[in-house]
């Protein structure tokens, strides 16, 4: 069984189940998770999309550098820390997702992904569960907002650990509105 290290996975599943898919949507659905770790978030997203839209062209992008890279986890964290994102964990995740042909893994940082894939999109659903510093979440949000369409949903994990009000405010310029907030996760949707 694929594991997770967060909470409110039920909310994540509900927000994917109720994702508005408009008739003008192209023939492919594209979703993403930044910060795959053990994989439960990506599994939930992929299972809900394939259950709801069997046979649709679908790709899910997973982004995670693994390798115990040192980084500052939160705005107020003391300096760079190393977390247990080991290559052994990566190998197990890759093995677990072998049965998901729609899963495309990018073993790089979020910044490397954004720099290397400027033309990718539009994205229908993005789960932000990688860096948890305001400046990093803002950078990711704006990059993905520029590659979104009406009905795209963004879910942010651990949103109380950074300045989510600033992120949400910036996303209003792309017509994203908060549709629901839990204790740990929050969902915004592009309205036009």
Beta strands, then each sheet from edge to edge (+ up, - down):
strand 1: 28-34
strand 2: 57-63
strand 3: 70-71
strand 4: 81-82
strand 5: 103-106
strand 6: 123-128
strand 7: 148-157
strand 8: 176-181
strand 9: 185-190
sheet 1: 5+ 2+ 1+ 6+ 7+ 9- 8+
sheet 2: 3+ 4-
end
